Amino acid sequence: MANKQVAIVGGGLAGLYAARLLHKAGIEFVLYEARERVGGRILTIDATGAPALDGFDLGPSWFWPEAQPAIGAVVDELGLAAFRQASAGDVVFERMSREAPQRYQSRFVEPPSMRLVGGTAALVQALLRDLPAEKILRGYRVSELKLCENGIDLTIADHNDVSRVHKACAVIAAMPPRLLEATVTFDPPQDAEIRKLWRETPTWMAPSAKFIAIYDQPFWHAAGLSGTAQSLVGPLAEIHDASTASGQSALFGFLGISADQRANHGNEPLTRACLAQLARIYGPMALAPRATHYKDWAADSLTATALDRVSAGHVVPRTAPWVLGSWADRLTLGGSETSPSEPGYLAGAIAAAERAVAATLINIRV
Ligand SMILES: Cc1cc2nc3c(=O)[nH]c(=O)nc-3n(C[C@H](O)[C@H](O)[C@H](O)COP(=O)(O)OP(=O)(O)OC[C@H]3O[C@@H](n4cnc5c(N)ncnc54)[C@H](O)[C@@H]3O)c2cc1C
């Protein structure tokens, strides 16, 4: 094969980990990331809302090294420090709007949810550190893959929306299969059953939205509360302490209302309703945050498709192939959802990348 370069589509955890493995194996690669930042669903921000090296997670916060040793091993390999999710203190349950929230003694939960010092983006930064910067191209959106004699032609739009054809001997699509099916065209087209499989594979957490309120003090601790709450009243369904290891205080919650309802409300009324709920649960100090941030992943076209609004849930782990026919020895799917273990999770992104790189090395006969 003349062109020996493997193209990775997507610079989330799976794409970056695939890049690491290819780089370690001495294989030429280039990674195309559509956003101007890498990390994908991993997004750590500071109080101003800018991506940060020490901050608050609008995407994943937790990993479970005991249940998911693969992610624990990567965290150790990269020399990252972790800490336990704050859970000391009572939890609160809001059952209905006409009842005051009830507090309960929290039960010790095993295995503990772990967080990374700095935020989950510490994982992204550590992976970037060991990769050649010129091979990680941000602002490059792949729109078409075409089989050609020596591999695959990728049609890619750059920051200025100018499309060019880039060549690769093989492609690892490190993005959710549902998003791949909805946004990338194939020549020749993918098999109808395979397209259906990709379309019907839900993208984990794509329908979700997270709200973060940053405070000067963790006043809920002084009241003997852990920060953990569940609510059937809403708009937040589940709330947790989001304070950083460096001592910045925050609470975060997952919105419990649908993507369509969220879009109808708009951000400001939602923010007011979230703060009012935090005040019901944690007291009036919750009404005076230093900053609030809200991320609706369902409204982000580089994570979610229209289908994620109506069909969601856990991915069923699959060991059978994700690609068939003439594409099978050129294209490998490597996003977390394609992992044979823990699909949809950070741990799944690691396992999916490992599997995709192993298959690619066979395909390019290394
Ligand atoms: C709110 C939220 C909370 C979560 N909480 C947890 C948690 O606590 N623990 C856990 O284990 N997991 C959690 N997850 C899931 C976790 O974030 C994912 O498993 C993981 O980040 C997936 O990584 P990935 O690389 O497979 O996909 P992604 O992160 O989605 O990366 C795909 C990348 O492809 C890029 N892309 C898309 N289309 C194109 C294109 N056409 N061309 C080029 N690039 C493209 C995207 O911009 C993106 O960067 C959470 C997710 C969300 C949204």
The ligand as an SDF file (V2000), in Angstrom:
LIG
                    3D

 53 58  0  0  0  0  0  0  0  0999 V2000
  -22.9730   14.6920   30.5030 C   0  0  0  0  0  0  0  0  0  0  0  0
  -22.1670   13.4150   30.3590 C   0  0  0  0  0  0  0  0  0  0  0  0
  -21.7850   12.7340   31.5040 C   0  0  0  0  0  0  0  0  0  0  0  0
  -21.0430   11.5550   31.3860 C   0  0  0  0  0  0  0  0  0  0  0  0
  -20.6140   10.9360   32.5330 N   0  0  0  0  0  0  0  0  0  0  0  0
  -19.7800    9.8680   32.4490 C   0  0  0  0  0  0  0  0  0  0  0  0
  -19.1240    9.3620   33.6070 C   0  0  0  0  0  0  0  0  0  0  0  0
  -19.2820    9.9150   34.7180 O   0  0  0  0  0  0  0  0  0  0  0  0
  -18.3200    8.2810   33.4630 N   0  0  0  0  0  0  0  0  0  0  0  0
  -18.0880    7.6830   32.2440 C   0  0  0  0  0  0  0  0  0  0  0  0
  -17.3430    6.6830   32.1860 O   0  0  0  0  0  0  0  0  0  0  0  0
  -18.6640    8.1960   31.1040 N   0  0  0  0  0  0  0  0  0  0  0  0
  -19.4760    9.2610   31.1840 C   0  0  0  0  0  0  0  0  0  0  0  0
  -19.9790    9.8310   30.0300 N   0  0  0  0  0  0  0  0  0  0  0  0
  -19.6630    9.1840   28.7430 C   0  0  0  0  0  0  0  0  0  0  0  0
  -18.2500    9.5760   28.2540 C   0  0  0  0  0  0  0  0  0  0  0  0
  -18.1790   10.9660   28.1230 O   0  0  0  0  0  0  0  0  0  0  0  0
  -17.9900    8.8910   26.9090 C   0  0  0  0  0  0  0  0  0  0  0  0
  -17.9660    7.4860   27.0740 O   0  0  0  0  0  0  0  0  0  0  0  0
  -16.6370    9.2280   26.2690 C   0  0  0  0  0  0  0  0  0  0  0  0
  -16.2490   10.5480   26.4720 O   0  0  0  0  0  0  0  0  0  0  0  0
  -16.7460    8.8670   24.7800 C   0  0  0  0  0  0  0  0  0  0  0  0
  -15.5280    9.1290   24.1200 O   0  0  0  0  0  0  0  0  0  0  0  0
  -15.4560    8.8810   22.5500 P   0  0  0  0  0  0  0  0  0  0  0  0
  -14.0980    9.3290   22.1420 O   0  0  0  0  0  0  0  0  0  0  0  0
  -15.8740    7.5020   22.2270 O   0  0  0  0  0  0  0  0  0  0  0  0
  -16.5880    9.8140   21.9090 O   0  0  0  0  0  0  0  0  0  0  0  0
  -16.7050   11.4120   21.9010 P   0  0  0  0  0  0  0  0  0  0  0  0
  -16.1750   11.9800   23.1540 O   0  0  0  0  0  0  0  0  0  0  0  0
  -18.1210   11.7150   21.5530 O   0  0  0  0  0  0  0  0  0  0  0  0
  -15.7170   11.8550   20.7410 O   0  0  0  0  0  0  0  0  0  0  0  0
  -16.0870   11.8490   19.3850 C   0  0  0  0  0  0  0  0  0  0  0  0
  -15.3450   12.9900   18.7200 C   0  0  0  0  0  0  0  0  0  0  0  0
  -15.6060   12.9520   17.3300 O   0  0  0  0  0  0  0  0  0  0  0  0
  -15.7210   14.2880   16.8720 C   0  0  0  0  0  0  0  0  0  0  0  0
  -16.4650   14.2520   15.6190 N   0  0  0  0  0  0  0  0  0  0  0  0
  -17.7800   14.0090   15.4440 C   0  0  0  0  0  0  0  0  0  0  0  0
  -18.0770   14.0240   14.1230 N   0  0  0  0  0  0  0  0  0  0  0  0
  -16.9200   14.2740   13.4770 C   0  0  0  0  0  0  0  0  0  0  0  0
  -16.5890   14.3980   12.0960 C   0  0  0  0  0  0  0  0  0  0  0  0
  -17.5150   14.2740   11.1430 N   0  0  0  0  0  0  0  0  0  0  0  0
  -15.3070   14.6810   11.7670 N   0  0  0  0  0  0  0  0  0  0  0  0
  -14.3400   14.8120   12.7280 C   0  0  0  0  0  0  0  0  0  0  0  0
  -14.6210   14.6980   14.0550 N   0  0  0  0  0  0  0  0  0  0  0  0
  -15.8890   14.4200   14.4100 C   0  0  0  0  0  0  0  0  0  0  0  0
  -16.4480   14.9960   17.9880 C   0  0  0  0  0  0  0  0  0  0  0  0
  -16.2930   16.3890   17.9280 O   0  0  0  0  0  0  0  0  0  0  0  0
  -15.7950   14.3640   19.2120 C   0  0  0  0  0  0  0  0  0  0  0  0
  -14.6680   15.0970   19.6300 O   0  0  0  0  0  0  0  0  0  0  0  0
  -20.7120   11.0290   30.1020 C   0  0  0  0  0  0  0  0  0  0  0  0
  -21.0990   11.7290   28.9520 C   0  0  0  0  0  0  0  0  0  0  0  0
  -21.8100   12.9230   29.0860 C   0  0  0  0  0  0  0  0  0  0  0  0
  -22.1980   13.6860   27.8220 C   0  0  0  0  0  0  0  0  0  0  0  0
  1  2  1  0
  2  3  1  0
  2 52  2  0
  3  4  2  0
  4  5  1  0
  4 50  1  0
  5  6  2  0
  6  7  1  0
  6 13  1  0
  7  8  2  0
  7  9  1  0
  9 10  1  0
 10 11  2  0
 10 12  1  0
 12 13  2  0
 13 14  1  0
 14 15  1  0
 14 50  1  0
 15 16  1  0
 16 17  1  0
 16 18  1  0
 18 19  1  0
 18 20  1  0
 20 21  1  0
 20 22  1  0
 22 23  1  0
 23 24  1  0
 24 25  2  0
 24 26  1  0
 24 27  1  0
 27 28  1  0
 28 29  2  0
 28 30  1  0
 28 31  1  0
 31 32  1  0
 32 33  1  0
 33 34  1  0
 33 48  1  0
 34 35  1  0
 35 36  1  0
 35 46  1  0
 36 37  1  0
 36 45  1  0
 37 38  2  0
 38 39  1  0
 39 40  1  0
 39 45  2  0
 40 41  1  0
 40 42  2  0
 42 43  1  0
 43 44  2  0
 44 45  1  0
 46 47  1  0
 46 48  1  0
 48 49  1  0
 50 51  2  0
 51 52  1  0
 52 53  1  0
M  END
$$$$
